[in-house]
Amino acid sequence: MFVKNLKIINFKNHPEKTFDFSSDINCFVGNNGSGKTNILDALHYISMGKSFLGVSDFQNIRTSETENKSEDFFSIESEIVGEEKNDIIKILLQKESKKLIKKNEKTYDRMADHIGFLPSVIISPYDANLISDGGESRRKFLDSMISQTDSEYLFSLIQYQKTLQQRNALLKYFQKNRIFDLDSLEIYNEPLNKFGTQIFEKRQQFVASILPTIQHFYKIISKGNETVIVTYESDLNVSDSAKNDRSFEILLKENLEKDRLLTYTSKGIHKDDLRFEMNGNLIKKFGSQGQQKSFLIALKLAQIKRIKEITNKNPILLLDDIFDKLDDNRVSQLIELVNEQDFGQIFITDTHKERTENVVKRINEESRIFEIN
């Protein structure tokens, strides 16, 4: 499976652009601000139905520089070559309208139904947030990894988040009106327990399964002797002796008074986190910039391999501005791994055409270079 072409209209800074891609390597070169990353983001939309930059859909509608006003819509369209047939994916967003995602002109009822059709992995400068930011960034990353390979997980996650919002809204209502109804609040305990436990178990299993691959890639990229560990931290993590008598539902009851005071649900899998360690210490505090970058690349490459193992699909690999952020040694290791692992279709952005051409020569695949003005 690979992306055959891409057409974008009124997307970010691009009025209209069309690309015909190589099934192997595609490079976008141009000055900073030319819109290279925006093209990768359009590909991410085709894969995940949203921006990888975390901005709202409406912010991606192009604003005219001459008239200083935004257009009325944006559209992204792509033909995806599969083993048996080709599919057309189209994303359309009009002002004051709901975003539409279509497959062969048939609109998905839910965006969740599209997730996993064309899996993708992006390596970008923004990955540093996974180490420096709080737990929310790491939870979103973990959810994104699992959701691309497990539709049941995605369904449980959506149901959990919906129930959590309803419980929190009720807690705020109680405080505002100075009332409290335990029976009404406990209605949400059963679905939170059901879906939360499912999510917890799948997260546990996924992290355990991907850790050896992360360690393998880190060792290759860093050429170092450090040992890296990824630990899944959750309010539901309990000792073996306590597993039989402590559930998510009990956790909610134990923190009822705290939740009343705070007016939100203070404990649960929505507070989970990933702990990144190197030689027993937090990478955030003790890892050098080079070690942190090596770890993040190993994390993403492990994600690619895991998706491929589970789905038999090669995710598209999006490399944003990666060569400006890595030293030559790490670039060499990354290119070598890309060659060896058969990672499928690759999209690269860079500011230097000559550097990009030299990198591409070292990968024994067909390639195309697009200059972005």
Phi, psi and omega in degrees: 000131177207165181272117183280320182205173180209134174230124179238140178229128178055035181258114181055242183266007184256115175297312178195132177212146178228137180229139169249121192260155166283150178284353182252282187232133178227131184238137176246117182240145180168171181292162174301136181090359181282343177106021180296312181297328179297328178290318175299322180294325176296321177294324177295322175301315180300325181279309191249354178079010181202171180283144174276352182272356175080012179268160180289157181302318185293335177290347182267357173288129186298139172257126181291127181288326183284319183261352179054041175219153183276155176287178184269348185197168161225153176221146177228129182224141183208145174260126182251122180273120178252179181292324184255325181204167176263147179233145176256121176253130179227136177239127183230129175231120175250148180304137177062025177228164179281142178294135179248134173240122184242144172237114183054046177070002176259122183285132174295140174290323179226141177300328181301333180291340181272332184300128180102344179297310177235087182295151180214157174223133179243136173244118185213168177301335181290347179298336179304334178298334179297331179267317188277329184280181178282189187294336183300318179298318182288324176296315179298320179296315180298316180297320180295318179301310186286322184298330181289346182238356187215099181292329178294322177298315181298319178297314179299320181296316180296316180294321179296312182296322178296315180294320179299317178298320180292318179295317179296321179297321179293320178298320178292323178296318178302312183294317182299323184258005177053046175228170175204131180229100184299320181300319179294321181291322184289349175302328184274348183295319184295309178294324177298318179295314182297303184286324179298319179294320178298316180296314180303312182295319180291323176297316178303310182297318183294313181298319179297323184284329185269342185303312180301326179289321176300314181297321179298310182291323180298319180298321180290312185292316186277337186052031183248177180257005182289152174249126179252147181225140171243120182246134177271119181250131183210151173297340180272355176289117179226163178292157182304322183291339183258357187298329185282341186238012179225111180244176177299322180297319177295322178300319178296319181291323179296331185251020183301310182295322178297318180296322179298318181290318183279339184063029170205165182281110191275341181233148178148181184288350175284359175248006182298162180208164172247133179255120181258119182235152174227120183053039175084359180241154178298128177299325180303322184265323190246350180276137175291169178301318179296318179293321178294317179296318179298319180296316182296321177294318178299321179298315182288321178294324176295324177298316179301311183297321181292318178300317180296319180296320185279320188255346187064019176250142173272112177296149171287141182251121181253115181250104185260114173055031189289328187280343173282340187257352182240150175283168186301324182297315181289326174299315179301315180296320180295315180297319179299317179294319178300319178297313187288322191273352183052064186279004177086204185290136185233139176237128187234138169248145178202158179266347185241112182297317182297317179297317180299316180298320179294320178296314183297324179299332182278351177255122187278060180221163175293145182215159174224141180242126180248125177270124183256123181257000000 
